[in-house]
Amino acid sequence: MFRLERFLHVNADRSYLLLTLALTVFAVAPLAYPGYMQVHSGFVPVYNLADLAAHGPDIHWTPDVAIKFDPLRGDGLLPYYLALPVLWLGGTPQSGVKLVFGLGLTLGALGMYLWWRPTFGPIGAMLTALVYTYLPCRIAAVYVRGAWGEALYLGWLPLALGLALSPPRGRWFLRAGLIALFWALLGLSQPGLGVWAVVLLIAWQLLRKRAPLRPKVLTTLVAMGGMLAAVILSLAAAGWELPASPISFEEHFLYLAQLFSPYWGFGASRPGWQDGLALGFGFTALGLALLTLLLSLRYGQATRAESGDVPSRQSGWLWAALRPPLISALALTCLLFSPTAIVWRLLGLQHLVTYPWQILGLIGLCLSAVAGAAPRLDRRLQALPVQASLILITLLPGYGWLEPRFTRFEPGVGPLAAWNDYQAMLLDYELRVAIPPHTAGLSQTTLGWLPIADYGPPQPGDTLRVVLTWQITRPFERDLKLFVHVLDASDQVIAQADPLAGAGAGPEGSDYLTGQWDPGRLIVTEVTVAIPQDAPGPPHRLAIGLYDGETLERLPVVGHPEGQALLKVKSGQAN
């Protein structure tokens, strides 16, 4: 009988683990779509990965496309090196980046299940893993923000924390080596948030009153050592420099209503309560956590066990296990609001993250741990129909979020031009020449447009249409103007146009000016330039730039100190 029970127990555990991973597929499946997501990071990870593949595995390599490599706040180096073998095997940089996104989502589910299986049992561990997988902040990190370092970090986090907080088993040196390795990997995924994970670990250890002191101290020191090694490697790769953040940190504290809002958006994070991002806890995580608290209070006050329920002494033991994540979640939540700005400044915590709401991932992990305890507190929640209902409650609220904005655009190996430290990138352009209707034998009065590849070099008197494809990585605070200059062979301006960038680029010809552009979204603008009859003939070049219409100050162009990008007219290739 004992062997039969053990056999059933092992197989049930395996079944729930497989079910957990199977239900995670819904979160990973959109990554299998062709093309790449229009996320806030844009094609920057793709370009950087292609650059790493061109240089080969170089320990001195750091991302080149985007603002200067930030060894704490930016994506770590580990995602790039994990994706590199995909390119060696003939894959594209896009597929390598998407593979790392999928790895982060899968590791998070696996880590939460393995961590909480001994405490909650297979049903509770499955629920914990699914709640964590479908947190709004985790889905947004992948399909809205494209923060692949943070997505991988949130995948490693349960494995690293669970290993450091698990009871000592087996050989100490082997366990210590694994702890150091997992925490180093965590730090190399996203160094700043990795340091935050150490803070959470220390708080968790202090709140675990029943655990022996010596193992807690030793495992915490080993984890800190692994994280320190990761931070040192990142700082060394960056030349021991920490660039200033382009984002005003204290303008992005949250309002209480945002944490409970069902809003889901693809816009950028902007100061104020009307943020373009979803920054809530999520209905499932918050609802199941509250259910766990109500059950804990009920059974903690019971004087005897009721039929089918957990005895009060077991509830007390489980409450001791839930105290660390619950108190940690409350403390971290307080740090999301502006009155705690002085705490951030005094401790220097604002140097670890770009936005204060990035710690939502840590809060979500704590809430997920609390949420998964409900079936352990009340056995009625372990019935199969109730299990199915809990799974649906977990998956359905987040199912609508799994519709990312994809594009089949092929990004190439890099942008044609970039402005203001890659805040704006010119990805592609197309040139067309106006053809009068009578030339084509047509009776209508509207002009036709012929691609320059078919028409040939534009001549004096022609009207040229320049179609530009843009992508930004950080929102603009104001509407900028665009200049398009046609240059002759001696680089003299022979024709020009200076419209507001994005004028007429919205639906049905409405304006979609730069102050409205969402990071990561592909934006196509058109500019018409008439070449005078007395202008010199080909060859011609285009000079393109962005500038402030009030101050006339040009945005700097990467690699072009004069603030303009030069493009060839006949071939469509950048100089």
C-alpha positions in Angstrom: 0.0 0.0 0.0 2.8 2.4 0.8 4.4 1.9 -2.5 1.1 2.4 -4.3 0.5 5.7 -2.5 4.0 6.8 -3.3 3.6 5.9 -6.9 0.3 7.8 -7.2 1.9 10.8 -5.4 4.8 10.9 -7.8 2.7 10.6 -10.9 0.2 13.2 -9.7 3.1 15.6 -9.0 4.5 14.9 -12.5 1.0 15.4 -14.1 0.5 18.8 -12.4 4.0 19.9 -13.5 3.3 18.9 -17.1 -0.1 20.6 -16.9 1.6 23.8 -15.6 4.0 23.9 -18.5 1.2 23.1 -21.0 -0.9 26.0 -19.7 2.1 28.3 -20.0 2.1 27.6 -23.8 -0.7 30.2 -24.2 1.7 32.9 -22.9 4.5 31.7 -25.2 2.5 31.0 -28.3 2.4 34.5 -29.7 6.2 34.4 -30.0 5.7 31.8 -32.8 4.0 34.3 -35.1 6.0 35.3 -38.1 7.8 38.6 -37.9 8.7 40.6 -34.8 6.7 42.5 -32.2 6.3 46.3 -32.3 7.5 46.8 -28.7 8.9 49.7 -26.9 12.5 48.6 -27.3 11.9 48.4 -31.1 14.5 46.5 -33.1 17.3 47.5 -30.8 17.8 44.0 -29.3 17.7 42.6 -32.8 20.4 45.0 -34.1 22.6 44.5 -31.1 22.4 40.7 -31.4 23.3 40.9 -35.1 26.3 43.1 -34.1 27.4 40.5 -31.5 27.1 37.7 -34.1 29.3 39.8 -36.5 32.0 40.3 -33.8 31.8 36.7 -32.5 31.8 35.8 -28.8 33.8 38.7 -27.3 33.9 39.3 -23.6 34.5 43.0 -24.2 31.4 43.4 -26.4 28.6 45.6 -25.2 25.4 46.7 -27.0 26.1 49.5 -29.4 22.7 50.4 -30.9 20.8 52.5 -28.4 21.7 54.8 -25.6 25.1 54.1 -24.0 25.2 50.7 -22.3 23.9 51.0 -18.8 25.4 48.3 -16.6 22.7 48.5 -14.0 19.4 49.9 -15.4 19.7 48.4 -18.9 19.3 44.9 -20.2 22.1 42.7 -19.1 24.6 40.8 -21.3 23.2 37.3 -20.6 20.2 37.5 -23.0 22.5 38.3 -25.9 24.8 35.3 -25.3 21.9 33.0 -24.7 20.4 34.0 -28.1 23.7 33.9 -30.0 23.6 30.1 -30.7 20.4 30.6 -32.6 22.3 32.7 -35.1 25.1 30.1 -35.3 22.5 27.5 -36.2 21.2 29.7 -39.1 18.4 31.5 -37.3 17.6 35.2 -37.5 18.3 37.7 -34.8 14.5 38.1 -34.4 14.1 34.4 -33.6 16.9 34.5 -31.1 15.4 37.4 -29.2 11.9 35.7 -29.2 13.5 32.4 -28.0 14.9 34.3 -24.9 11.5 35.8 -24.3 9.9 32.3 -24.3 12.7 31.0 -22.1 11.9 33.7 -19.5 8.2 32.9 -19.4 8.8 29.1 -19.2 11.5 29.3 -16.5 9.3 31.5 -14.4 6.5 28.9 -14.4 8.9 26.0 -13.7 10.7 27.9 -10.9 7.5 28.9 -9.1 6.2 25.3 -9.3 9.4 23.7 -7.9 9.7 26.3 -5.2 6.2 26.1 -3.8 5.5 22.4 -4.4 6.8 21.2 -1.0 4.7 23.9 0.8 1.4 24.1 -1.2 1.3 20.7 -2.8 1.0 20.2 -6.6 -2.3 22.0 -6.9 -1.2 25.1 -5.1 2.1 25.1 -6.8 0.4 24.9 -10.2 -1.8 27.8 -9.3 1.1 29.9 -8.0 3.0 29.2 -11.2 0.1 30.2 -13.5 -0.7 33.4 -11.5 2.9 34.4 -11.8 3.1 33.6 -15.6 0.0 35.7 -16.4 0.8 38.7 -14.3 0.2 41.9 -16.3 3.7 43.2 -15.6 5.2 40.0 -17.0 3.1 40.0 -20.2 3.8 43.7 -20.7 7.5 43.1 -20.3 7.5 40.8 -23.3 4.7 41.9 -25.6 4.5 45.7 -24.9 7.9 46.9 -23.6 10.1 44.3 -25.2 12.4 44.3 -22.1 14.0 41.0 -22.8 16.6 41.4 -20.0 13.9 42.0 -17.5 11.7 39.2 -18.9 14.6 36.7 -18.5 15.3 38.1 -15.0 11.7 37.4 -14.0 12.2 33.9 -15.3 15.3 33.2 -13.2 13.9 35.0 -10.1 11.8 32.1 -8.7 14.6 29.6 -9.3 17.2 31.8 -7.6 14.9 32.7 -4.6 13.5 29.2 -4.2 17.0 27.6 -4.2 18.3 30.1 -1.6 15.2 29.8 0.6 14.8 26.0 0.4 15.8 23.8 3.5 19.4 22.6 3.3 19.7 19.2 1.6 22.6 17.2 0.2 26.1 18.5 0.0 26.6 22.0 1.1 29.3 23.0 -1.5 27.2 21.7 -4.4 24.2 23.7 -3.2 26.3 26.8 -2.6 27.7 26.6 -6.1 24.2 26.3 -7.6 23.0 29.3 -5.5 25.9 31.4 -6.6 25.4 30.4 -10.2 21.7 31.1 -10.3 22.1 34.5 -8.6 24.9 35.4 -11.0 22.7 34.5 -14.0 19.9 36.6 -12.4 22.2 39.6 -12.1 23.6 39.2 -15.7 20.0 39.3 -17.0 19.1 42.6 -15.4 21.7 43.8 -12.9 19.8 46.6 -11.2 16.7 44.5 -10.5 19.1 41.7 -9.5 20.3 43.9 -6.6 16.6 44.4 -5.7 16.2 40.7 -5.6 19.0 40.5 -3.0 17.1 43.1 -0.9 14.0 40.9 -1.2 16.0 37.8 -0.2 17.3 39.6 2.9 13.9 40.8 3.9 12.5 37.3 3.4 15.2 35.7 5.5 14.6 38.1 8.4 10.9 37.3 8.3 11.4 33.6 8.4 11.5 33.2 12.2 11.4 29.4 12.3 14.3 28.8 10.0 17.8 28.2 11.5 20.0 31.3 11.6 23.3 29.8 10.3 21.9 28.4 7.0 20.0 31.6 6.4 23.2 33.7 6.8 25.3 31.4 4.7 22.9 31.1 1.8 22.3 34.9 1.8 26.0 35.6 1.6 26.5 33.1 -1.2 23.6 34.7 -3.2 25.1 38.1 -2.6 28.4 36.9 -3.8 26.9 35.6 -7.0 25.1 38.9 -7.6 28.2 40.9 -6.8 30.2 39.0 -9.4 27.4 39.7 -12.0 27.4 43.5 -11.2 31.2 43.7 -11.3 31.2 42.0 -14.8 28.6 44.4 -16.0 30.4 47.5 -14.7 33.7 46.2 -16.1 32.1 45.7 -19.6 30.8 49.3 -19.4 34.2 50.7 -18.5 33.1 51.4 -15.0 30.8 54.1 -16.2 27.1 54.6 -15.2 25.4 56.9 -17.7 22.7 59.3 -16.6 19.2 58.0 -17.2 17.2 59.9 -19.9 14.0 59.4 -17.8 13.1 61.6 -14.9 12.6 58.8 -12.2 10.5 60.7 -9.7 7.9 61.7 -12.4 6.8 58.1 -12.7 5.6 57.2 -9.2 2.2 55.6 -9.4 -1.3 56.6 -8.2 -3.2 54.1 -6.1 -6.0 53.7 -8.7 -3.4 52.5 -11.2 -2.7 49.4 -9.2 -6.4 48.2 -9.4 -7.1 49.4 -13.0 -8.1 46.9 -15.7 -6.6 49.1 -18.3 -4.3 47.5 -20.9 -2.4 49.7 -23.3 0.6 49.7 -25.7 1.6 53.3 -25.1 4.8 54.6 -23.4 5.0 55.3 -19.7 4.3 58.9 -19.2 4.2 61.1 -16.0 0.8 61.3 -14.4 -2.1 59.0 -13.8 -3.0 58.6 -17.5 -0.1 56.2 -18.2 0.1 54.4 -21.5 1.1 51.2 -19.8 -0.9 48.6 -17.7 0.6 49.0 -14.2 -1.9 47.0 -12.1 -1.5 44.0 -9.9 -4.0 42.0 -12.0 -7.4 40.7 -11.0 -6.3 37.1 -10.5 -3.2 37.7 -8.3 -5.0 40.2 -6.1 -8.3 38.3 -5.9 -6.7 34.9 -5.0 -4.3 36.6 -2.5 -7.3 38.1 -0.7 -9.0 34.7 -0.8 -6.0 33.2 0.9 -6.0 35.9 3.6 -9.6 35.4 4.3 -9.2 31.6 4.6 -6.1 32.1 6.9 -8.0 34.4 9.2 -10.9 32.0 9.3 -8.9 29.0 10.2 -6.5 30.8 12.4 -9.4 31.8 14.6 -11.1 28.4 14.6 -10.9 26.4 17.8 -11.3 23.1 16.0 -11.2 21.7 12.5 -14.4 21.7 10.5 -15.4 18.9 8.2 -13.2 18.9 5.1 -11.1 21.8 6.3 -7.5 22.3 7.4 -6.8 22.2 11.2 -6.0 25.5 12.8 -2.5 24.4 13.7 -1.7 23.6 10.0 -3.2 27.0 9.1 -0.8 28.6 11.6 2.2 26.8 10.0 1.1 27.9 6.6 0.6 31.5 7.8 4.2 31.4 8.9 5.2 30.5 5.4 3.1 33.2 3.9 4.2 36.0 6.3 7.4 36.8 4.3 5.8 37.3 0.9 2.8 39.1 2.3 4.8 41.7 4.3 7.4 42.0 1.4 4.5 42.8 -1.0 3.1 45.5 1.3 6.5 47.1 1.8 7.4 47.1 -1.9 4.0 48.5 -2.8 4.6 51.5 -0.5 7.7 52.3 -2.6 5.6 52.8 -5.7 4.2 56.1 -4.4 5.8 59.6 -4.4 5.9 60.1 -0.5 8.6 57.4 -0.5 10.9 59.3 -2.8 13.1 60.3 0.1 13.7 56.6 0.8 14.8 56.0 -2.7 17.2 58.9 -2.6 18.7 58.1 0.8 19.4 54.5 -0.2 20.4 55.3 -3.8 17.8 52.8 -5.1 16.8 55.0 -8.0 20.2 54.2 -9.6 19.1 50.6 -10.0 16.0 51.0 -12.1 14.7 53.4 -14.7 11.1 53.5 -13.3 9.9 52.9 -9.8 7.1 50.6 -11.1 9.7 48.1 -12.3 9.6 46.5 -8.9 6.0 45.3 -9.8 7.6 42.0 -10.8 8.9 41.4 -7.3 5.5 42.4 -5.9 3.8 40.1 -8.3 6.0 37.2 -7.3 5.0 37.7 -3.6 1.3 38.0 -4.5 1.5 34.8 -6.6 3.0 33.0 -3.6 0.2 34.1 -1.4 -2.5 33.3 -4.0 -1.3 29.7 -4.5 -1.9 28.8 -0.8 -5.7 28.9 -1.1 -6.2 25.2 -2.1 -4.0 24.1 0.8 -6.1 26.0 3.3 -9.4 24.6 2.1 -9.6 21.1 0.6 -12.8 22.0 -1.2 -10.7 24.0 -3.6 -8.9 20.9 -4.6 -11.9 19.3 -6.2 -11.4 18.9 -10.0 -14.3 21.2 -11.0 -13.0 23.9 -8.7 -9.4 23.4 -10.0 -10.7 23.9 -13.5 -12.5 27.1 -12.4 -9.3 28.4 -10.7 -7.3 27.7 -13.9 -9.9 29.6 -16.0 -9.9 32.5 -13.5 -6.1 32.7 -13.9 -5.9 32.4 -17.7 -9.0 34.3 -19.0 -8.2 37.8 -17.6 -4.8 37.8 -19.3 -5.9 36.0 -22.6 -6.8 39.3 -24.3 -3.3 40.7 -23.5 -1.7 38.0 -25.7 -2.4 39.9 -28.9 0.9 41.8 -29.5 1.3 44.2 -32.5 3.4 42.3 -35.0 5.1 43.4 -38.2 6.6 41.5 -41.1 9.1 44.4 -41.7 12.7 43.1 -42.1 14.9 45.3 -40.0 18.2 44.5 -41.6 21.5 44.8 -39.7 20.9 48.3 -38.4 18.9 51.5 -38.9 19.7 53.8 -41.8 20.1 56.7 -39.4 19.5 57.4 -35.7 18.7 60.6 -33.8 19.4 61.6 -30.2 21.1 58.4 -29.0 18.7 56.2 -31.0 15.6 57.8 -29.6 14.4 57.9 -33.2 15.5 55.6 -36.0 15.0 55.7 -39.7 14.5 52.1 -40.7 13.7 52.4 -44.4 12.7 54.9 -47.2 11.2 54.7 -50.6 11.4 57.3 -53.4 8.6 57.9 -56.0 8.3 60.4 -58.8 5.0 62.0 -59.9 3.7 60.9 -63.2 1.0 63.1 -64.9 -2.0 61.1 -66.0 -1.7 61.9 -69.7 1.8 60.4 -69.7 0.4 57.0 -68.7 -2.5 57.4 -71.0 -5.1 57.8 -68.2 -8.1 60.1 -68.2 -8.2 60.9 -64.5 -6.8 64.2 -63.2 -4.9 62.9 -60.1 -1.2 62.3 -60.2 0.3 58.8 -60.3 3.5 57.8 -58.5 6.2 55.6 -60.0 8.9 54.1 -57.9 12.3 55.6 -58.7 13.7 52.1 -59.4 11.4 52.0 -62.4 11.5 55.7 -63.3 15.2 56.3 -63.0 17.0 59.3 -61.5 14.7 62.3 -61.0 15.1 65.2 -63.3 14.7 69.0 -62.9 11.0 69.8 -62.8 10.0 66.4 -61.3 8.1 66.1 -58.1 9.6 63.6 -55.6 7.7 61.8 -52.9 9.9 60.6 -50.0 8.3 57.8 -47.9 10.0 57.3 -44.6 9.6 54.5 -42.1 10.4 55.5 -38.5 10.6 53.9 -35.1 11.3 55.5 -31.7 12.5 53.9 -28.5 11.6 56.8 -26.1 8.6 59.2 -26.4 9.1 62.7 -27.6 8.0 65.5 -25.3 7.0 67.8 -28.2 6.1 67.9 -31.9 9.2 68.2 -34.1 9.6 69.4 -37.6 11.2 67.3 -40.4 13.4 68.7 -43.1 14.1 66.9 -46.4 16.7 68.6 -48.6 17.5 67.5 -52.1 21.2 68.1 -52.7 23.1 68.3 -56.0 26.5 66.8 -56.8 28.3 69.5 -54.8 25.9 69.1 -51.8 24.1 72.4 -52.4 20.4 72.5 -51.5 18.3 72.6 -54.7 14.9 71.8 -53.2 13.5 71.3 -49.7 10.4 70.6 -47.6 10.0 71.3 -43.9 6.7 69.8 -42.6 5.8 68.8 -39.1 7.0 65.2 -38.8 4.0 62.9 -39.0 1.7 65.4 -40.6 -1.0 63.4 -42.4 0.5 60.1 -41.2 -2.6 59.1 -39.1 -5.7 57.3 -40.3 -7.4 59.0 -43.2 -4.7 61.6 -43.5 -5.0 63.0 -40.0 -1.9 64.2 -38.2 0.2 61.8 -36.1 2.9 64.1 -34.8 6.0 63.1 -33.0 4.6 63.9 -29.5 2.0 61.2 -30.2 4.4 58.5 -31.5 4.4 55.3 -29.4 7.8 53.7 -28.9 8.4 50.6 -31.0 5.5 51.3 -33.4 6.4 51.5 -37.1 5.4 55.0 -38.4 5.3 55.8 -42.1 5.4 59.5 -43.1 5.4 61.0 -46.6 7.0 64.2 -47.8 6.6 65.8 -51.2 9.5 67.8 -52.7 9.3 69.7 -56.0 12.7 70.0 -57.9 12.9 73.3 -59.7 13.1 73.4 -63.5 16.5 75.2 -63.4 18.0 72.8 -60.8 21.1 70.8 -61.7 20.5 67.3 -62.9 21.4 64.0 -61.2 23.1 62.7 -59.3 21.2 63.8 -56.2 21.3 63.1 -52.5 18.8 63.6 -49.7 19.6 65.2 -46.4 17.0 64.4 -43.7 16.8 65.6 -40.1 14.6 66.5 -37.2 14.5 69.9 -35.4 12.6 72.0 -32.9 10.3 74.4 -34.8 10.6 77.0 -32.0 14.4 77.0 -31.3 15.4 75.6 -34.8 17.8 73.3 -32.9 18.5 70.1 -34.8 18.4 66.7 -33.0 21.9 65.2 -33.1 22.3 62.3 -35.6 24.5 59.4 -34.6 27.7 59.6 -36.7 26.8 62.9 -38.3 27.8 66.0 -36.3 25.9 68.3 -38.7 22.6 66.9 -37.6 21.4 65.4 -40.9 21.4 61.9 -42.4 22.6 61.7 -46.0 20.8 59.2 -48.3 21.4 58.3 -52.0 18.6 59.0 -54.3 19.1 56.4 -57.0 19.8 53.2 -55.0 17.9 53.8 -51.8 20.9 53.0 -49.7 22.3 55.1 -46.8 25.7 56.7 -47.1 
